[in-house]
Amino acid sequence: MATVFIRTVIIYFLFMTSVRLMGKRQVGELQLSELVTTFMLSELAVNPIQDTSIPIAYSLIPMFFLLAAEVITSFLMTKSSFLKKIFSGNPSVIIKKGKLDQKELSKLRMGINELMGELRLKDISDISDVDYAILEQNGKLSVFPKGKKQSVCVEDMKIEKKESGIAHAVILDGEIDESNLKTAGKSAAWVEDYLKKHRINIKTVFLMTVDDSSSVNIIIKEEK
């Protein structure tokens, strides 16, 4: 009994430390690789507690390996957009400029009723009120209402609000994101021409966004 108790305490603190080192995200916000790692860690943690004949090292070594692999992978994904796309994928634009993409909805195996249910959770009762709806990498739906629906005051006062859509991240850490560039309706040549006019080197750009009204926002990398 004492052996089981000691093993439980050791595994408990090791598991909590591992999850803590992986980050502060909630379960619903975990990326795919983080979710898989969490499941594997929990399975490894339980085995030596259920079966005392299994040496505790048989769990500790794989847990350390998984934790190291997850930390290294997460770091590399912050440096490489290619690896990020492989491990996390890209957000899926379900509604763009008020138009429902039925092919994308089918590809995601999401029914229209399910989509409507998600919109209702965002206090939107009519799909026609949505400017953009994007299924993020963590499985959550981001919804952006049309300009007139964003504030009661705007519509009540009969003030026309220009639809600016959402900000598309066309440059991430010095690299052009082709997927977001396509969604924004822009080309790499347009981005390069814009940066050239403003005398900005693409490698110095941490983030560049452009919305549907072609409003651009640029954040320059901080010096290390």
C-alpha positions as CSV (number, residue, x, y, z in Angstrom):
1,M,0.0,0.0,0.0
2,A,2.8,2.4,0.8
3,T,4.4,1.6,-2.5
4,V,1.3,2.5,-4.4
5,F,0.9,5.8,-2.4
6,I,4.6,6.8,-3.1
7,R,4.2,6.0,-6.8
8,T,1.0,8.0,-7.0
9,V,2.6,11.1,-5.3
10,I,5.6,10.9,-7.6
11,I,3.6,10.4,-10.8
12,Y,1.1,13.1,-9.7
13,F,3.7,15.8,-9.2
14,L,5.6,14.8,-12.4
15,F,2.4,14.8,-14.5
16,M,1.3,18.2,-13.1
17,T,4.8,19.6,-13.8
18,S,4.7,18.2,-17.3
19,V,1.3,19.8,-18.1
20,R,2.4,23.1,-16.5
21,L,5.5,23.2,-18.7
22,M,3.3,22.6,-21.8
23,G,1.5,25.9,-21.2
24,K,-1.5,27.5,-19.6
25,R,-4.1,26.7,-22.2
26,Q,-7.4,25.2,-21.3
27,V,-8.3,21.8,-22.6
28,G,-10.6,23.3,-25.3
29,E,-7.7,25.5,-26.5
30,L,-5.1,22.8,-26.9
31,Q,-3.5,22.2,-30.3
32,L,-3.7,18.7,-31.8
33,S,-0.1,17.8,-30.8
34,E,-0.7,19.1,-27.2
35,L,-3.9,17.1,-26.9
36,V,-2.3,13.9,-28.1
37,T,0.7,14.4,-25.8
38,T,-1.7,15.0,-22.8
39,F,-3.6,11.8,-23.5
40,M,-0.3,9.8,-23.8
41,L,1.1,11.4,-20.6
42,S,-2.0,10.5,-18.6
43,E,-1.9,6.9,-19.9
44,L,1.8,6.5,-19.0
45,A,1.2,8.0,-15.6
46,V,-1.6,5.6,-14.7
47,N,0.2,2.3,-15.7
48,P,2.8,2.1,-12.8
49,I,0.1,3.0,-10.3
50,Q,-2.3,0.3,-11.5
51,D,0.4,-2.4,-11.9
52,T,3.1,-2.2,-9.2
53,S,5.2,-4.8,-11.1
54,I,6.0,-2.2,-13.7
55,P,9.1,-0.2,-12.8
56,I,8.3,3.5,-12.4
57,A,11.2,4.3,-14.7
58,Y,9.3,2.7,-17.5
59,S,6.8,5.6,-17.2
60,L,9.2,8.4,-16.2
61,I,11.5,8.0,-19.3
62,P,8.7,8.1,-21.9
63,M,7.1,11.0,-20.1
64,F,10.3,13.0,-20.1
65,F,10.7,12.2,-23.8
66,L,7.2,13.2,-24.7
67,L,7.5,16.4,-22.7
68,A,10.8,17.3,-24.4
69,A,9.4,16.5,-27.8
70,E,6.3,18.7,-27.3
71,V,8.4,21.6,-26.0
72,I,10.8,21.4,-28.9
73,T,8.0,21.0,-31.5
74,S,6.1,23.9,-30.0
75,F,9.3,26.1,-30.2
76,L,10.0,25.0,-33.8
77,M,6.4,25.8,-34.8
78,T,6.9,29.4,-33.6
79,K,9.9,29.7,-36.0
80,S,8.6,27.8,-39.0
81,S,5.2,28.5,-40.6
82,F,5.7,25.2,-42.6
83,L,5.9,23.1,-39.5
84,K,3.0,25.0,-37.9
85,K,0.8,24.1,-40.9
86,I,1.8,20.4,-40.7
87,F,1.1,20.1,-36.9
88,S,-1.7,22.6,-36.5
89,G,-3.2,23.1,-39.9
90,N,-4.9,26.3,-41.1
91,P,-8.1,28.0,-39.9
92,S,-11.1,27.2,-42.1
93,V,-13.1,30.1,-43.4
94,I,-16.7,28.9,-43.4
95,I,-18.3,32.3,-44.0
96,K,-16.5,34.9,-46.0
97,K,-17.9,38.4,-46.6
98,G,-21.4,37.1,-45.7
99,K,-21.2,34.2,-48.1
100,L,-21.4,30.6,-46.8
101,D,-18.7,28.3,-48.2
102,Q,-20.7,25.0,-48.6
103,K,-17.7,23.1,-49.9
104,E,-15.6,24.0,-46.8
105,L,-18.5,23.1,-44.6
106,S,-18.8,19.7,-46.2
107,K,-15.0,19.2,-46.0
108,L,-15.1,19.9,-42.3
109,R,-18.0,17.4,-42.0
110,M,-20.1,20.0,-40.2
111,G,-23.8,20.2,-40.8
112,I,-25.7,23.5,-41.3
113,N,-27.6,22.8,-38.1
114,E,-24.4,22.4,-36.2
115,L,-23.1,25.7,-37.6
116,M,-26.4,27.5,-36.7
117,G,-26.1,26.1,-33.2
118,E,-22.6,27.5,-32.9
119,L,-23.8,30.9,-34.1
120,R,-26.6,30.9,-31.6
121,L,-24.0,30.4,-28.8
122,K,-22.5,33.6,-30.1
123,D,-25.9,35.4,-29.8
124,I,-26.4,35.4,-33.5
125,S,-29.8,34.0,-34.7
126,D,-29.5,34.6,-38.4
127,I,-26.6,33.4,-40.6
128,S,-27.2,36.5,-42.8
129,D,-25.9,38.7,-39.9
130,V,-22.4,37.1,-40.1
131,D,-19.6,38.7,-42.0
132,Y,-17.0,36.1,-41.2
133,A,-17.0,32.7,-39.4
134,I,-13.7,30.9,-39.0
135,L,-13.1,27.5,-37.5
136,E,-9.8,27.9,-35.6
137,Q,-7.1,25.2,-35.2
138,N,-8.3,24.4,-31.7
139,G,-11.8,23.6,-32.9
140,K,-13.4,26.8,-31.7
141,L,-15.6,29.0,-34.0
142,S,-14.7,32.7,-34.3
143,V,-17.6,34.8,-35.5
144,F,-17.5,38.4,-36.8
145,P,-21.0,40.0,-37.2
146,K,-21.6,42.4,-40.0
147,G,-21.0,46.1,-39.3
148,K,-24.7,47.0,-38.7
149,K,-25.0,44.2,-36.2
150,Q,-21.9,44.9,-34.2
151,S,-23.6,47.6,-32.1
152,V,-27.2,48.5,-31.6
153,C,-26.4,52.2,-31.6
154,V,-25.0,52.1,-35.2
155,E,-28.2,50.7,-36.7
156,D,-30.6,52.6,-34.5
157,M,-28.9,55.9,-35.4
158,K,-29.0,55.0,-39.1
159,I,-25.3,55.5,-39.4
160,E,-23.7,53.6,-42.2
161,K,-20.7,51.6,-41.2
162,K,-18.3,50.4,-43.8
163,E,-17.7,46.7,-43.8
164,S,-14.0,46.2,-43.1
165,G,-14.2,42.5,-42.5
166,I,-11.4,41.0,-40.5
167,A,-7.7,41.5,-40.4
168,H,-5.9,38.8,-42.4
169,A,-2.3,38.0,-41.2
170,V,-0.5,38.1,-44.5
171,I,3.0,38.1,-43.0
172,L,4.0,36.1,-39.9
173,D,7.5,36.5,-38.4
174,G,9.0,37.7,-41.7
175,E,7.3,35.1,-43.9
176,I,4.3,35.6,-46.3
177,D,1.4,33.4,-45.4
178,E,0.0,32.2,-48.8
179,S,-3.2,30.9,-47.3
180,N,-4.2,34.1,-45.6
181,L,-3.0,36.1,-48.6
182,K,-5.4,34.2,-50.8
183,T,-8.3,34.7,-48.3
184,A,-7.5,38.5,-48.3
185,G,-7.6,38.6,-52.0
186,K,-4.1,39.9,-52.3
187,S,-0.9,38.8,-54.0
188,A,2.7,38.4,-52.9
189,A,3.5,41.1,-55.4
190,W,1.0,43.5,-53.7
191,V,2.6,42.8,-50.4
192,E,6.2,43.4,-51.7
193,D,5.1,46.6,-53.5
194,Y,3.5,47.9,-50.3
195,L,6.6,47.2,-48.2
196,K,8.8,48.7,-50.9
197,K,6.8,51.9,-50.9
198,H,7.1,52.2,-47.2
199,R,10.8,51.2,-47.2
200,I,10.2,48.1,-45.0
201,N,12.3,44.9,-45.2
202,I,10.0,41.9,-45.1
203,K,12.4,40.1,-42.7
204,T,11.9,42.9,-40.1
205,V,8.1,42.4,-40.1
206,F,6.7,40.5,-37.1
207,L,3.1,40.8,-38.3
208,M,1.3,42.4,-41.2
209,T,-2.4,42.3,-41.5
210,V,-4.8,43.7,-44.1
211,D,-8.6,43.8,-43.9
212,D,-11.2,43.7,-46.7
213,S,-11.1,47.5,-47.0
214,S,-7.3,47.2,-47.6
215,S,-6.4,48.8,-44.3
216,V,-3.0,47.7,-43.4
217,N,-1.3,47.2,-40.0
218,I,2.3,46.4,-39.5
219,I,4.2,45.4,-36.4
220,I,8.0,45.4,-36.6
221,K,10.1,42.8,-34.8
222,E,11.5,43.9,-31.5
223,E,15.3,43.9,-31.2
224,K,16.6,41.1,-29.1
